[in-house]
């Protein structure tokens, strides 16, 4: 009993370590794009964002997709068996991942020319070819992280993620700065950014290998142990399609924009340079959505390990309680982040990107923060409860809606149409997930809470509108003044929203005490 309890506690601690490392790397991943855009401009940013989704897929699969898959496969077949059985599972997994990574890499490299033509910019071909290399690193990073996570040792994964992201961001910013200073073409600068990303991935792999050797791990080749090879492969395929696809939600939406937004603008009669600039302006929304989502999901996702633990103990009452609290946290922070970004977007846009271009479009994209937060929280909860198929199906449906939405709306509304289709796609995915959760007997039952959250949001928005109205009488339009306005707005908005949430009793005292970090502040 004590052994099982210790195992659960270790799993909970490990999950929290991974959550914190994930938050840190996501903040890095979003924040560096602001100085990068400032260095290369909107067209340079367009070039990078056109190719980033291909590289981003490899990073996400190696960070949160495949390692989770491997730890689940080891849990399904490895625990309680001999070292030979575990060795065979790892051997099959490595071969599977190498085949998967090589196939993706070769296909992406071969299809780089047709893809660049489809995207409407043949100059992207060498960048896509470079991004294809990243998939060759995925098998080895995934295997090592998955092995560590299967042993409930999350520190190596967390360390490698932070090191990888830190080196990647540093190299991207330094290479872009020096290449721009020396007058290189923007497509060469983009290649430098992708190469820097690959260097970061290699650094993460080297850290994992170092820890693997230092800890005395050994890889033992085995294909003869008494466990069905095809059964393991079938499980790997299943988890690849479910966990893998659901982990790619945000990057798939970006990929669709990369594939058809620019070409639709040009085919609609826009000049190529103007279309590139406009796509670069549109892409300013990606770091804002990512940062907003990180903030909105941070507290909610911290409760997911407890939900998974309760599932293992068949504690349905605890599951329902924490599930509702996770969703309530998600709604509170997601709605606040979306509302604040929408109202303050003109100042935030100028503060971060030097001018207010595309503010109206970015305001629409900011509404996505609430829905992406709901999606990611529900994905994590359902995976913790053992439901992996529906999130993947929802992502595929959402991606289809996004693609069709772009085709239908961009011809009439330009990049505003792309922003609307993004919002609709995330909204549909959220609705699908909520209905599925309800069909499984889990309900939010939060009508009163939603009313209170809505009331608190109105208070915050009212205060912000009043602040901006007073500010409008000061006729200054510099970046410095926009920065001051944005930061003061964030502080004032967060303060009044927080006060309203407390005064409306959105959370009970017991709920406040059960939220990680918040409970320490209360104490």
C-alpha positions as CSV (number, residue, x, y, z in Angstrom):
1,X,0.0,0.0,0.0
2,X,2.8,2.4,1.0
3,X,4.7,1.4,-2.2
4,X,1.7,2.2,-4.3
5,X,1.2,5.5,-2.5
6,X,4.9,6.4,-3.0
7,X,4.6,5.5,-6.7
8,X,1.6,7.8,-7.0
9,X,3.3,10.7,-5.2
10,X,6.3,10.3,-7.4
11,X,4.1,10.4,-10.5
12,X,2.4,13.5,-9.2
13,X,5.7,15.3,-8.5
14,X,7.0,14.3,-11.9
15,X,3.9,15.6,-13.7
16,X,4.3,18.9,-11.9
17,X,8.0,19.1,-12.9
18,X,7.0,18.5,-16.6
19,X,4.2,21.0,-16.3
20,X,6.6,23.7,-15.1
21,X,9.2,22.9,-17.7
22,X,6.5,23.0,-20.4
23,X,5.3,26.4,-19.2
24,X,8.8,27.8,-19.3
25,X,9.6,26.5,-22.8
26,X,6.2,27.7,-24.1
27,X,6.9,31.2,-22.8
28,X,10.3,31.1,-24.4
29,X,8.8,29.8,-27.6
30,X,6.2,32.6,-27.8
31,X,8.3,35.5,-26.4
32,X,11.4,35.2,-28.7
33,X,9.2,35.9,-31.8
34,X,8.7,39.5,-30.7
35,X,12.4,40.5,-30.9
36,X,12.7,38.3,-33.9
37,X,10.0,40.2,-35.7
38,X,11.5,43.5,-34.6
39,X,14.8,42.4,-36.2
40,X,13.6,40.9,-39.5
41,X,10.3,42.9,-40.0
42,X,6.9,41.7,-41.2
43,X,8.2,40.0,-44.4
44,X,11.0,38.3,-42.6
45,X,8.5,37.1,-40.0
46,X,6.2,35.9,-42.7
47,X,9.1,33.8,-44.2
48,X,9.8,32.2,-40.8
49,X,6.2,31.6,-39.9
50,X,5.6,29.9,-43.3
51,X,8.1,27.2,-42.5
52,X,8.0,27.1,-38.7
53,X,4.9,24.7,-38.5
54,X,6.9,22.0,-40.2
55,X,9.7,22.3,-37.7
56,X,7.2,22.9,-34.9
57,X,5.5,19.5,-35.6
58,X,8.8,17.7,-34.9
59,X,9.4,19.6,-31.7
60,X,5.9,18.9,-30.3
61,X,6.0,15.2,-31.3
62,X,9.4,14.9,-29.5
63,X,8.3,16.9,-26.5
64,X,4.7,15.9,-25.7
65,X,3.5,13.5,-28.3
66,X,5.8,10.5,-28.6
67,X,7.3,10.5,-25.0
68,X,3.8,10.2,-23.6
69,X,3.1,7.5,-26.1
70,X,6.3,5.6,-25.1
71,X,5.6,5.9,-21.4
72,X,2.0,4.6,-22.0
73,X,3.3,1.6,-24.1
74,X,5.8,0.8,-21.3
75,X,3.0,1.0,-18.8
76,X,0.8,-1.3,-20.9
77,X,3.4,-4.0,-21.6
78,X,6.6,-3.3,-19.7
79,X,5.8,-3.0,-16.0
80,X,5.8,-6.3,-14.1
81,X,7.7,-8.1,-16.8
82,X,11.3,-9.1,-17.2
83,X,14.1,-6.8,-18.4
84,X,14.1,-8.7,-21.7
85,X,10.4,-7.8,-22.3
86,X,11.1,-4.2,-21.6
87,X,14.2,-4.3,-23.8
88,X,12.1,-5.7,-26.7
89,X,9.5,-3.0,-26.3
90,X,12.1,-0.3,-26.4
91,X,13.7,-2.0,-29.5
92,X,10.4,-2.1,-31.4
93,X,9.6,1.4,-30.3
94,X,13.0,2.7,-31.6
95,X,12.6,0.9,-34.9
96,X,9.1,2.3,-35.2
97,X,10.2,5.8,-34.5
98,X,13.2,5.7,-36.8
99,X,10.9,4.5,-39.6
100,X,8.3,7.2,-38.8
101,X,10.9,10.0,-38.5
102,X,12.8,9.0,-41.7
103,X,9.5,8.6,-43.7
104,X,8.3,12.1,-42.6
105,X,11.8,13.6,-43.3
106,X,12.1,12.1,-46.8
107,X,8.6,12.9,-47.8
108,X,8.9,16.5,-46.6
109,X,12.2,16.9,-48.4
110,X,10.9,15.4,-51.7
111,X,7.7,17.4,-51.5
112,X,9.4,20.7,-50.6
113,X,9.2,21.9,-54.2
114,X,5.5,21.1,-54.7
115,X,4.7,22.4,-51.2
116,X,6.4,25.7,-51.9
117,X,4.5,26.0,-55.2
118,X,1.2,25.2,-53.4
119,X,2.0,27.8,-50.8
120,X,2.6,30.3,-53.6
121,X,6.3,31.1,-52.8
122,X,9.0,28.9,-54.4
123,X,11.7,30.6,-52.4
124,X,10.5,28.6,-49.4
125,X,11.8,25.3,-50.8
126,X,15.3,25.3,-49.2
127,X,13.8,26.3,-45.8
128,X,11.3,23.4,-46.0
129,X,14.1,21.0,-46.9
130,X,16.1,22.2,-43.9
131,X,13.0,21.8,-41.6
132,X,12.8,18.2,-42.9
133,X,16.1,17.4,-41.2
134,X,14.5,18.0,-37.8
135,X,12.4,14.8,-38.0
136,X,15.6,12.7,-38.1
137,X,16.2,13.8,-34.5
138,X,12.7,13.0,-33.2
139,X,13.1,9.2,-32.8
140,X,16.1,9.5,-30.4
141,X,14.9,12.4,-28.4
142,X,11.5,10.8,-28.0
143,X,12.9,7.4,-27.0
144,X,15.1,8.8,-24.3
145,X,12.4,11.1,-22.9
146,X,9.8,8.3,-23.0
147,X,12.1,5.9,-21.2
148,X,12.8,8.4,-18.4
149,X,9.1,9.3,-18.1
150,X,8.2,5.6,-18.0
151,X,10.5,5.3,-15.0
152,X,8.8,8.4,-13.4
153,X,12.0,10.4,-13.8
154,X,10.9,13.7,-15.3
155,X,14.0,15.8,-14.5
156,X,15.9,14.8,-17.7
157,X,13.0,15.6,-19.9
158,X,12.4,18.9,-18.2
159,X,16.1,19.8,-18.3
160,X,16.5,18.9,-22.0
161,X,13.4,20.9,-22.9
162,X,14.7,24.1,-21.2
163,X,18.2,23.7,-22.6
164,X,16.9,23.0,-26.1
165,X,14.6,26.0,-26.1
166,X,17.2,28.3,-24.5
167,X,19.9,27.5,-27.1
168,X,17.4,27.6,-30.0
169,X,16.1,31.0,-29.1
170,X,19.6,32.4,-28.5
171,X,20.9,31.1,-31.8
172,X,17.8,32.4,-33.7
173,X,18.1,35.9,-32.4
174,X,21.9,36.1,-32.8
175,X,22.0,34.6,-36.3
176,X,19.1,36.9,-37.5
177,X,20.7,40.0,-36.0
178,X,24.1,39.4,-37.7
179,X,22.7,38.2,-41.0
180,X,20.4,41.3,-41.2
181,X,23.3,43.5,-40.3
182,X,25.5,42.0,-43.0
183,X,22.7,42.6,-45.6
184,X,21.7,39.0,-46.4
185,X,18.5,38.2,-48.1
186,X,15.5,37.6,-45.8
187,X,15.1,34.0,-47.0
188,X,18.7,33.3,-46.0
189,X,17.9,34.8,-42.6
190,X,14.9,32.4,-42.4
191,X,17.3,29.5,-43.2
192,X,19.5,30.7,-40.3
193,X,16.5,30.6,-38.0
194,X,15.5,27.1,-39.0
195,X,19.2,25.9,-38.7
196,X,19.3,27.5,-35.2
197,X,16.2,25.5,-34.3
198,X,17.9,22.3,-35.4
199,X,21.0,23.1,-33.3
200,X,18.7,23.6,-30.3
201,X,17.1,20.2,-30.9
202,X,20.6,18.6,-31.1
203,X,21.6,20.3,-27.9
204,X,18.5,18.8,-26.2
205,X,19.5,15.3,-27.5
206,X,23.0,15.7,-26.2
207,X,21.8,16.6,-22.8
208,X,19.5,13.5,-22.8
209,X,22.4,11.2,-23.9
210,X,24.7,12.7,-21.2
211,X,22.1,12.0,-18.5
212,X,21.3,8.5,-19.9
213,X,25.0,7.5,-19.7
214,X,25.6,9.2,-16.3
215,X,22.6,7.4,-14.8
216,X,23.9,4.1,-16.0
217,X,21.1,3.4,-18.5
218,X,21.8,0.8,-21.2
219,X,20.0,0.0,-24.4
220,X,19.8,-3.7,-24.9
221,X,18.7,-4.9,-28.4
222,X,16.1,-7.6,-28.1
223,X,13.4,-9.0,-30.5
224,X,13.0,-12.4,-29.0
225,X,11.3,-11.8,-25.6
226,X,7.8,-13.3,-25.1
227,X,5.7,-10.3,-26.0
228,X,3.8,-9.9,-29.3
229,X,5.6,-7.6,-31.7
230,X,2.5,-6.8,-33.8
231,X,0.6,-6.0,-30.6
232,X,3.2,-3.5,-29.5
233,X,3.3,-2.0,-33.1
234,X,-0.5,-1.8,-33.2
235,X,-0.5,0.1,-29.8
236,X,2.2,2.4,-31.1
237,X,0.2,3.2,-34.2
238,X,-2.9,3.8,-32.1
239,X,-1.2,6.2,-29.7
240,X,0.6,7.9,-32.6
241,X,-2.8,8.7,-34.2
242,X,-4.5,9.8,-31.0
243,X,-1.9,11.3,-28.6
244,X,0.2,12.5,-31.5
245,X,-2.5,14.3,-33.4
246,X,-4.2,15.9,-30.4
247,X,-0.8,17.3,-29.3
248,X,-0.5,19.1,-32.6
249,X,-3.6,21.2,-32.3
250,X,-2.1,24.7,-32.3
251,X,0.6,23.9,-34.9
252,X,-1.9,22.4,-37.3
253,X,-3.9,25.6,-37.4
254,X,-0.7,27.5,-38.1
255,X,0.2,25.0,-40.8
256,X,-3.1,25.5,-42.6
257,X,-2.6,29.3,-42.6
258,X,1.0,28.7,-43.9
259,X,-0.4,26.5,-46.7
260,X,-3.2,28.6,-48.1
261,X,-3.4,32.1,-46.6
262,X,-0.7,33.8,-48.6
263,X,-1.6,32.1,-51.9
264,X,-5.3,33.0,-51.5
265,X,-4.4,36.6,-51.0
266,X,-2.2,36.7,-54.1
267,X,-4.8,34.8,-56.2
268,X,-7.3,37.3,-55.0
269,X,-5.3,40.0,-56.8
270,X,-3.0,41.3,-54.1
271,X,0.7,42.2,-54.9
272,X,3.1,39.6,-53.6
273,X,5.1,41.9,-51.3
274,X,1.9,43.4,-49.9
275,X,0.5,39.8,-49.3
276,X,3.8,38.8,-47.5
277,X,3.7,41.9,-45.3
278,X,0.0,41.2,-44.5
279,X,0.7,37.6,-43.6
280,X,3.6,38.7,-41.4
281,X,1.2,41.1,-39.6
282,X,-1.3,38.3,-39.2
283,X,1.4,36.1,-37.7
284,X,1.9,38.6,-34.9
285,X,-1.2,36.9,-33.4
286,X,0.6,33.6,-32.9
287,X,2.8,34.5,-29.9
288,X,-0.1,36.4,-28.4
289,X,-2.4,33.4,-28.6
290,X,0.4,31.2,-27.3
291,X,1.3,33.4,-24.3
292,X,-2.4,34.0,-23.5
293,X,-3.0,30.2,-23.6
294,X,0.0,29.4,-21.4
295,X,-1.3,31.8,-18.7
296,X,-4.8,30.5,-19.0
297,X,-4.0,26.8,-18.8
298,X,-1.1,27.0,-16.3
299,X,-3.3,26.7,-13.2
300,X,-5.9,24.4,-14.8
301,X,-3.3,21.9,-16.1
302,X,-1.6,21.8,-12.7
303,X,-4.7,19.9,-11.5
304,X,-4.6,17.2,-14.2
305,X,-2.1,14.9,-12.5
306,X,-4.5,14.8,-9.5
307,X,-7.3,13.8,-11.8
308,X,-5.2,11.0,-13.4
309,X,-4.2,9.9,-9.9
310,X,-7.9,9.8,-8.8
311,X,-8.8,7.8,-11.9
312,X,-6.2,5.2,-10.9
313,X,-7.9,5.0,-7.5
314,X,-11.4,5.0,-9.0
315,X,-12.3,8.1,-7.0
316,X,-15.1,9.4,-9.1
317,X,-16.2,12.1,-6.6
318,X,-12.7,13.6,-6.6
319,X,-12.5,13.4,-10.4
320,X,-15.7,15.4,-10.8
321,X,-14.7,18.0,-8.3
322,X,-11.2,18.6,-9.8
323,X,-12.6,18.5,-13.3
324,X,-15.1,21.2,-12.6
325,X,-12.4,23.3,-10.8
326,X,-10.0,22.9,-13.8
327,X,-12.7,24.1,-16.2
328,X,-13.6,26.9,-13.9
329,X,-10.0,28.1,-13.7
330,X,-9.7,27.7,-17.5
331,X,-12.8,29.9,-18.1
332,X,-11.8,32.5,-15.5
333,X,-8.2,33.0,-16.8
334,X,-9.0,32.4,-20.5
335,X,-11.9,34.8,-20.6
336,X,-9.8,37.4,-18.7
337,X,-6.9,37.0,-21.0
338,X,-9.0,37.2,-24.2
339,X,-11.0,40.2,-23.0
340,X,-7.9,42.1,-21.8
341,X,-6.0,41.4,-25.1
342,X,-9.0,42.5,-27.2
343,X,-9.4,45.8,-25.4
344,X,-5.7,46.6,-25.1
345,X,-4.6,45.2,-28.5
346,X,-3.8,48.5,-30.1
347,X,-1.3,49.5,-27.4
348,X,0.0,45.9,-27.0
349,X,0.5,45.6,-30.8
350,X,2.5,48.9,-30.9
351,X,4.4,48.0,-27.8
352,X,5.6,44.6,-29.1
353,X,5.7,45.1,-32.9
354,X,6.4,48.9,-33.2
355,X,3.2,49.8,-35.0
356,X,-0.6,49.1,-34.7
357,X,-0.9,47.3,-38.1
358,X,-3.5,44.6,-38.1
359,X,-4.9,45.5,-34.7
360,X,-8.5,44.6,-35.7
361,X,-7.4,41.2,-37.0
362,X,-5.4,40.5,-33.8
363,X,-8.4,41.4,-31.7
364,X,-10.4,38.7,-33.4
365,X,-7.5,36.2,-32.9
366,X,-7.3,37.1,-29.3
367,X,-10.8,35.7,-28.8
368,X,-9.2,32.3,-29.6
369,X,-7.3,32.3,-26.3
370,X,-10.4,31.3,-24.4
371,X,-11.2,28.4,-26.8
372,X,-7.6,27.1,-27.1
373,X,-7.4,27.1,-23.3
374,X,-10.6,25.1,-23.1
375,X,-9.3,22.7,-25.8
376,X,-5.9,22.1,-24.2
377,X,-7.4,21.7,-20.7
378,X,-10.0,19.2,-21.9
379,X,-7.4,17.2,-24.0
380,X,-5.2,16.8,-20.9
381,X,-8.1,15.9,-18.7
382,X,-9.4,13.3,-21.2
383,X,-6.0,11.8,-21.7
384,X,-5.7,11.5,-17.9
385,X,-9.0,9.7,-17.8
386,X,-7.9,7.3,-20.6
387,X,-9.9,8.9,-23.5
388,X,-7.5,9.5,-26.3
389,X,-9.5,9.0,-29.6
390,X,-12.0,11.9,-29.3
391,X,-9.4,14.7,-28.9
392,X,-7.7,13.5,-32.0
393,X,-11.0,13.3,-34.0
394,X,-11.9,16.8,-32.7
395,X,-8.5,18.2,-33.9
396,X,-9.0,16.7,-37.4
397,X,-12.5,18.1,-37.6
398,X,-11.3,21.5,-36.4
399,X,-8.4,21.5,-38.9
400,X,-10.9,20.7,-41.7
401,X,-13.1,23.6,-40.6
402,X,-10.1,25.9,-40.6
403,X,-9.0,24.9,-44.1
404,X,-12.5,25.3,-45.6
405,X,-13.0,28.5,-43.6
406,X,-9.9,30.0,-45.1
407,X,-10.9,29.0,-48.6
408,X,-14.4,30.5,-48.2
409,X,-13.7,33.6,-46.1
410,X,-10.3,35.0,-47.2
411,X,-11.5,35.8,-50.7
412,X,-14.1,38.2,-49.2
413,X,-12.5,39.4,-46.0
414,X,-8.7,39.0,-46.5
415,X,-6.7,38.2,-43.3
416,X,-9.8,39.0,-41.3
417,X,-11.4,35.9,-42.8
418,X,-8.4,33.8,-41.7
419,X,-8.8,35.1,-38.2
420,X,-12.5,34.4,-38.2
421,X,-11.9,30.8,-39.4
422,X,-9.3,30.3,-36.7
423,X,-11.8,31.4,-34.0
424,X,-14.6,29.2,-35.4
425,X,-12.3,26.2,-35.6
426,X,-11.2,26.4,-32.0
427,X,-14.8,27.1,-30.9
428,X,-16.0,23.9,-32.7
429,X,-13.3,21.8,-31.1
430,X,-14.2,23.2,-27.7
431,X,-17.9,22.4,-28.3
432,X,-17.1,18.8,-29.5
433,X,-15.0,18.2,-26.4
434,X,-17.5,19.6,-24.0
435,X,-20.4,17.5,-25.4
436,X,-18.2,14.4,-25.3
437,X,-17.4,15.1,-21.6
438,X,-21.1,15.5,-20.8
439,X,-21.9,12.3,-22.7
440,X,-19.5,10.5,-20.4
441,X,-21.4,11.7,-17.3
442,X,-19.1,14.6,-16.5
443,X,-20.7,18.0,-16.4
444,X,-19.5,21.5,-15.6
445,X,-22.7,22.5,-13.8
446,X,-21.4,26.0,-13.7
447,X,-24.3,28.2,-14.7
448,X,-23.9,30.3,-11.6
449,X,-20.1,30.3,-12.0
450,X,-20.4,31.4,-15.6
451,X,-22.7,34.2,-14.7
452,X,-20.3,35.4,-12.0
453,X,-17.3,35.1,-14.4
454,X,-19.3,37.1,-17.0
455,X,-20.1,39.8,-14.4
456,X,-16.4,40.0,-13.3
457,X,-15.4,40.3,-17.0
458,X,-17.8,43.2,-17.5
459,X,-16.3,45.0,-14.5
460,X,-12.8,44.5,-15.9
461,X,-13.8,45.6,-19.5
462,X,-15.6,48.6,-18.1
463,X,-12.6,49.8,-16.1
464,X,-10.3,49.2,-19.1
465,X,-12.6,51.1,-21.5
466,X,-12.8,54.0,-19.0
467,X,-9.0,54.0,-18.7
468,X,-8.5,54.1,-22.5
469,X,-11.1,56.8,-22.8
470,X,-9.3,59.0,-20.4
471,X,-6.0,58.1,-22.1
472,X,-7.4,59.2,-25.5
473,X,-7.3,62.8,-24.4
474,X,-3.5,62.6,-24.2
475,X,-2.5,62.9,-27.9
476,X,0.7,60.9,-27.9
477,X,1.3,58.0,-30.3
478,X,4.9,56.8,-29.6
479,X,5.9,53.2,-28.9
480,X,7.0,54.2,-25.4
481,X,3.7,55.7,-24.6
482,X,1.9,52.6,-26.0
483,X,4.1,50.4,-23.7
484,X,3.1,52.5,-20.7
485,X,-0.6,52.3,-21.6
486,X,-0.4,48.6,-22.2
487,X,1.4,47.7,-19.0
488,X,-0.8,50.0,-16.9
489,X,-3.9,48.5,-18.6
490,X,-2.7,45.0,-17.8
491,X,-2.1,45.8,-14.1
492,X,-5.4,47.7,-13.7
493,X,-7.4,45.1,-15.6
494,X,-5.9,42.1,-13.7
495,X,-6.5,43.9,-10.4
496,X,-10.1,44.8,-10.9
497,X,-10.8,41.4,-12.5
498,X,-9.3,39.6,-9.6
499,X,-11.2,41.7,-7.0
500,X,-14.5,41.1,-8.9
501,X,-13.8,37.3,-9.0
502,X,-13.2,37.3,-5.3
503,X,-16.2,39.5,-4.5
504,X,-18.5,37.4,-6.6
505,X,-17.3,34.2,-4.8
506,X,-16.4,32.4,-8.1
507,X,-14.2,30.0,-6.1
508,X,-15.0,28.6,-2.7
509,X,-12.4,28.6,0.0
510,X,-11.9,24.9,-0.4
511,X,-11.3,25.3,-4.1
512,X,-8.8,28.1,-3.6
513,X,-6.9,25.9,-1.1
514,X,-6.7,23.1,-3.6
515,X,-5.1,25.1,-6.5
516,X,-1.3,24.7,-6.6
517,X,0.6,28.0,-6.0
518,X,-2.7,29.8,-4.9
519,X,-2.9,27.6,-1.8
520,X,0.6,28.7,-0.8
521,X,-0.3,32.4,-1.2
522,X,-3.4,31.9,1.0
523,X,-1.3,30.2,3.7
